[in-house]
């Protein structure tokens, strides 16, 4: 029987553990405190879904597995990778950029464990739907030849379709940037600007992600896939998205701190907006929507002023040749 370890017992980690068991694996689910498991056998963040017998909850750092899924917040990734004891390939399931170092998840892995086999999992996936076994798709990206495909074959099922990619930059950027654009999408709805405005903003946000992907060495085509447009569509329209809820609260007039509290906790897009706008500045890439989000969540600019600035931007051709995302 294949063995899959999942590090992190939050909603996403628990959902991945449930899925891994359905995929026929023996599963180790790492939790900082295994005793938090409910009497029903479920973990607190997904209390409606009891864990099957194939899932063992543990807090041991030594992992014996054929693959290890690391599903912890970006801010904890470095410390977790430093303590984890395993020889299995690592699949990083967090999305974002470390604000202080401007590193993506695989960059953090390379810094802590040089030469280690690693991949990233990204796509339009709400944890509760994956936990329920509803149809979904995602992409696994790795630089090493054949690694992404082998990991996808091990984890995928007919209901959870996994594609492979070698564009780790595009996949990681899409997963990080969609949280920022989702905040902007929430703002448009919360401020009463309408569905037309949201659709236009999300489309221009996708163009920004594509421009930045090209500048960082990724591929624009990746941004039109599951880890880009797919994830963007989900987080900008689904009310289960914490980033969207933060944006909507901001649009309704709440302060950044009040918006995060109303949304139920920290949204990754808040910190990621600062990191991505700095990456864009260093790469000389124009990202006005991301800039607007960074200004709003830090309270540097009033919402009405940001809206006026975006609407006053000069117009030009939507698409330029040969670079379709050059503006």
C-alpha positions as CSV (number, residue, x, y, z in Angstrom):
1,X,0.0,0.0,0.0
2,X,1.3,3.5,-0.8
3,X,2.1,5.8,2.1
4,X,1.3,9.5,2.0
5,X,2.1,11.9,4.8
6,X,0.3,15.2,5.3
7,X,2.0,17.9,7.4
8,X,-0.6,20.3,8.8
9,X,-4.0,19.5,10.1
10,X,-5.8,22.7,9.1
11,X,-8.7,22.6,6.6
12,X,-6.5,22.0,3.6
13,X,-4.2,19.5,5.2
14,X,-7.2,17.6,6.6
15,X,-8.9,17.6,3.2
16,X,-5.8,16.3,1.6
17,X,-5.5,13.5,4.2
18,X,-9.1,12.5,3.5
19,X,-8.5,12.5,-0.2
20,X,-5.3,10.5,0.2
21,X,-7.1,7.8,2.1
22,X,-9.7,7.7,-0.7
23,X,-6.8,7.3,-3.2
24,X,-5.9,4.1,-1.4
25,X,-3.1,5.3,0.7
26,X,-2.1,4.7,4.3
27,X,-1.9,8.3,5.7
28,X,0.0,10.0,8.4
29,X,-1.6,13.4,9.3
30,X,0.8,15.6,11.3
31,X,-0.9,17.9,13.8
32,X,0.9,20.1,16.3
33,X,-1.6,18.8,19.0
34,X,-3.2,15.4,18.0
35,X,-5.4,15.6,21.0
36,X,-7.6,18.3,19.3
37,X,-9.3,15.5,17.3
38,X,-13.0,15.6,18.1
39,X,-15.0,12.8,19.6
40,X,-16.5,12.1,16.2
41,X,-13.0,11.4,14.8
42,X,-12.9,14.6,12.8
43,X,-10.4,17.5,13.0
44,X,-11.7,20.9,14.2
45,X,-11.3,22.8,10.9
46,X,-13.4,20.2,9.0
47,X,-15.6,18.9,11.8
48,X,-18.2,17.5,9.3
49,X,-15.8,14.9,7.9
50,X,-14.5,12.2,10.3
51,X,-11.2,10.7,9.5
52,X,-11.2,7.1,8.3
53,X,-9.1,4.4,10.0
54,X,-6.5,4.7,7.2
55,X,-5.5,8.1,8.6
56,X,-3.3,8.2,11.7
57,X,-2.9,11.6,13.5
58,X,0.5,12.2,14.9
59,X,2.9,14.9,16.0
60,X,6.1,13.0,15.2
61,X,8.5,14.8,12.8
62,X,10.0,11.5,11.5
63,X,7.9,10.5,8.5
64,X,8.0,7.2,6.6
65,X,6.1,7.8,3.3
66,X,6.3,7.6,-0.5
67,X,5.4,11.3,-0.7
68,X,4.8,14.1,1.8
69,X,2.3,16.9,1.4
70,X,3.2,20.0,3.3
71,X,0.1,22.0,3.9
72,X,1.0,24.7,6.4
73,X,0.8,28.5,6.1
74,X,3.6,30.3,4.4
75,X,4.8,31.9,7.6
76,X,5.5,28.5,9.1
77,X,6.9,26.7,6.1
78,X,10.6,27.4,6.8
79,X,10.4,26.1,10.4
80,X,8.4,23.1,9.4
81,X,10.8,22.1,6.6
82,X,13.8,22.5,9.0
83,X,12.3,20.0,11.5
84,X,10.7,17.5,9.1
85,X,12.6,14.2,8.9
86,X,11.8,12.3,5.7
87,X,13.5,11.1,2.5
88,X,10.3,11.2,0.4
89,X,9.6,13.9,-2.2
90,X,8.0,17.0,-0.7
91,X,4.9,18.5,-2.3
92,X,4.4,22.1,-1.0
93,X,0.7,22.9,-0.8
94,X,0.9,26.5,0.5
95,X,0.4,29.6,-1.7
96,X,2.2,32.9,-1.3
97,X,5.5,34.8,-1.2
98,X,7.5,35.3,2.0
99,X,7.3,39.1,2.5
100,X,10.8,39.6,4.0
101,X,12.8,37.4,1.5
102,X,10.4,37.5,-1.5
103,X,10.8,33.8,-1.8
104,X,8.2,31.4,-3.2
105,X,7.7,28.0,-1.5
106,X,10.2,26.1,-3.6
107,X,12.8,28.8,-3.0
108,X,12.3,28.3,0.7
109,X,12.8,24.5,0.3
110,X,15.9,25.1,-1.8
111,X,17.4,27.4,0.9
112,X,16.7,25.0,3.7
113,X,17.3,21.6,2.0
114,X,19.4,22.2,-1.1
115,X,19.0,19.7,-3.9
116,X,16.0,18.1,-2.3
117,X,13.2,16.7,-4.6
118,X,10.3,19.1,-4.3
119,X,7.1,20.1,-6.1
120,X,4.2,22.4,-5.6
121,X,0.4,21.6,-5.7
122,X,-1.9,24.4,-6.8
123,X,-5.3,24.9,-8.4
124,X,-8.9,25.9,-7.8
125,X,-9.7,23.9,-4.7
126,X,-11.8,24.8,-1.7
127,X,-10.9,22.4,1.2
128,X,-14.4,21.5,2.2
129,X,-15.3,20.4,-1.4
130,X,-12.2,18.2,-1.7
131,X,-13.0,16.7,1.7
132,X,-16.5,15.9,0.4
133,X,-15.0,14.1,-2.6
134,X,-16.6,16.5,-5.1
135,X,-14.9,16.7,-8.6
136,X,-11.9,19.0,-8.7
137,X,-8.6,19.4,-10.6
138,X,-5.2,20.8,-9.8
139,X,-1.7,20.9,-11.1
140,X,1.6,19.6,-9.6
141,X,4.7,21.4,-10.8
142,X,8.4,20.3,-10.4
143,X,11.6,21.1,-12.1
144,X,12.9,17.6,-12.2
145,X,12.0,15.5,-15.2
146,X,9.2,13.1,-14.5
147,X,8.8,14.0,-10.9
148,X,5.5,16.0,-11.2
149,X,3.9,13.3,-13.3
150,X,4.9,10.5,-10.9
151,X,3.5,12.4,-7.9
152,X,0.3,13.3,-9.7
153,X,-0.2,9.6,-10.6
154,X,0.2,8.6,-6.9
155,X,-2.2,11.2,-5.6
156,X,-4.7,11.6,-8.3
157,X,-8.1,10.0,-8.7
158,X,-10.9,10.2,-11.2
159,X,-12.6,12.8,-9.0
160,X,-9.4,14.8,-8.3
161,X,-7.7,15.2,-11.6
162,X,-4.0,16.1,-11.3
163,X,-2.1,17.6,-14.2
164,X,1.7,18.0,-14.3
165,X,3.9,21.0,-15.2
166,X,7.5,22.1,-15.2
167,X,6.7,25.8,-14.9
168,X,7.2,26.1,-11.2
169,X,7.4,29.9,-11.4
170,X,4.1,30.3,-13.2
171,X,2.3,27.8,-11.0
172,X,3.6,29.4,-7.8
173,X,2.9,32.9,-8.9
174,X,-0.6,32.1,-9.9
175,X,-1.4,30.6,-6.5
176,X,0.0,33.6,-4.7
177,X,-1.4,36.4,-6.9
178,X,-4.9,35.1,-7.1
179,X,-5.3,35.9,-3.4
180,X,-4.4,39.5,-4.0
181,X,-6.8,39.9,-6.9
182,X,-9.5,38.2,-4.9
183,X,-9.2,41.0,-2.3
184,X,-9.7,43.5,-5.1
185,X,-12.7,41.5,-6.4
186,X,-14.2,41.5,-2.9
187,X,-13.7,45.3,-2.7
188,X,-15.7,45.9,-5.9
189,X,-18.7,43.9,-4.5
190,X,-18.5,45.3,-1.0
191,X,-18.3,48.9,-2.4
192,X,-21.3,48.3,-4.6
193,X,-19.4,48.8,-7.9
194,X,-21.2,45.9,-9.6
195,X,-20.5,42.6,-11.4
196,X,-19.3,44.4,-14.5
197,X,-16.6,46.1,-12.5
198,X,-15.6,42.8,-10.9
199,X,-15.3,41.0,-14.2
200,X,-13.2,43.8,-15.7
201,X,-10.9,44.0,-12.6
202,X,-10.4,40.2,-12.6
203,X,-9.5,40.3,-16.3
204,X,-7.0,43.1,-15.9
205,X,-5.6,41.3,-12.8
206,X,-5.0,38.2,-14.9
207,X,-3.1,40.3,-17.4
208,X,-0.9,41.6,-14.5
209,X,-0.2,38.1,-13.3
210,X,0.8,37.1,-16.9
211,X,3.2,40.1,-17.2
212,X,4.8,39.3,-13.9
213,X,5.1,35.6,-14.7
214,X,7.0,36.4,-17.9
215,X,9.3,38.9,-16.2
216,X,10.2,36.3,-13.5
217,X,10.9,33.5,-16.0
218,X,7.5,31.8,-16.1
219,X,5.1,31.1,-19.0
220,X,2.1,33.2,-19.8
221,X,0.3,30.0,-20.9
222,X,0.5,28.6,-17.3
223,X,-1.5,31.6,-16.1
224,X,-4.4,30.6,-18.3
225,X,-4.5,27.2,-16.6
226,X,-5.7,25.7,-13.4
227,X,-3.1,27.4,-11.1
228,X,-3.8,30.8,-12.7
229,X,-7.2,31.6,-14.3
230,X,-8.8,28.5,-12.6
231,X,-7.8,29.5,-9.1
232,X,-8.4,33.2,-9.8
233,X,-12.0,32.4,-11.0
234,X,-12.7,30.4,-7.8
235,X,-11.3,32.9,-5.3
236,X,-12.8,36.0,-6.9
237,X,-16.3,34.6,-7.1
238,X,-16.6,32.0,-4.2
239,X,-17.7,33.4,-0.9
240,X,-15.7,30.6,0.8
241,X,-12.6,32.5,-0.1
242,X,-11.2,34.4,3.0
243,X,-9.4,36.8,0.7
244,X,-12.6,37.7,-1.1
245,X,-14.4,38.2,2.2
246,X,-11.6,40.5,3.5
247,X,-11.9,42.6,0.3
248,X,-15.7,42.7,0.6
249,X,-15.4,43.9,4.2
250,X,-12.9,46.6,3.1
251,X,-15.3,47.7,0.4
252,X,-18.1,48.0,3.0
253,X,-16.0,50.4,4.9
254,X,-14.2,48.3,7.5
255,X,-10.6,49.0,8.4
256,X,-8.0,46.4,7.4
257,X,-7.8,45.0,10.9
258,X,-11.6,44.9,11.2
259,X,-11.9,43.3,7.7
260,X,-9.6,40.4,8.6
261,X,-11.4,39.8,11.9
262,X,-14.7,39.8,10.1
263,X,-13.4,37.3,7.5
264,X,-12.4,34.9,10.2
265,X,-8.6,35.3,10.4
266,X,-5.6,36.3,8.4
267,X,-5.9,36.3,4.6
268,X,-2.7,35.3,2.7
269,X,-3.3,38.0,0.1
270,X,-2.7,40.8,2.6
271,X,1.0,40.0,3.1
272,X,1.4,38.7,-0.4
273,X,0.3,42.0,-1.9
274,X,3.3,43.7,-0.4
275,X,5.7,41.0,-1.7
276,X,4.3,40.9,-5.2
277,X,4.2,44.6,-5.7
278,X,7.9,44.7,-4.6
279,X,8.8,41.9,-7.0
280,X,6.9,43.8,-9.8
281,X,8.8,47.0,-8.9
282,X,12.2,45.3,-9.1
283,X,11.1,43.7,-12.4
284,X,9.8,47.0,-13.8
285,X,6.3,45.4,-14.4
286,X,3.1,47.5,-14.1
287,X,0.6,45.9,-11.7
288,X,-1.9,48.7,-10.8
289,X,-4.5,46.3,-9.4
290,X,-2.0,44.7,-7.1
291,X,-0.6,48.1,-6.1
292,X,-4.1,49.2,-5.2
293,X,-4.7,46.2,-3.0
294,X,-1.3,46.8,-1.2
295,X,-2.2,50.4,-0.6
296,X,-5.7,49.6,0.7
297,X,-4.7,46.8,3.1
298,X,-1.9,48.9,4.7
299,X,-4.2,51.9,5.1
300,X,-1.9,54.1,3.0
301,X,-4.7,55.3,0.7
302,X,-8.4,55.7,1.1
303,X,-10.6,53.3,-0.9
304,X,-12.4,56.1,-2.8
305,X,-9.0,57.6,-3.9
306,X,-7.8,54.2,-5.1
307,X,-10.9,53.7,-7.1
308,X,-10.6,57.2,-8.7
309,X,-6.9,56.5,-9.6
310,X,-7.7,53.1,-11.3
311,X,-10.6,54.7,-13.3
312,X,-8.4,57.6,-14.4
313,X,-5.6,55.3,-15.8
314,X,-4.9,56.1,-19.5
315,X,-6.5,53.8,-22.1
316,X,-4.8,52.0,-25.0
317,X,-5.0,48.7,-27.0
318,X,-6.1,45.8,-24.9
319,X,-3.6,43.4,-26.5
320,X,-0.2,44.3,-27.9
321,X,1.8,42.1,-30.3
322,X,4.0,40.2,-29.9
323,X,3.6,40.3,-26.1
324,X,-0.1,40.0,-25.4
325,X,0.4,41.1,-21.8
326,X,2.8,43.9,-22.2
327,X,0.7,46.8,-20.8
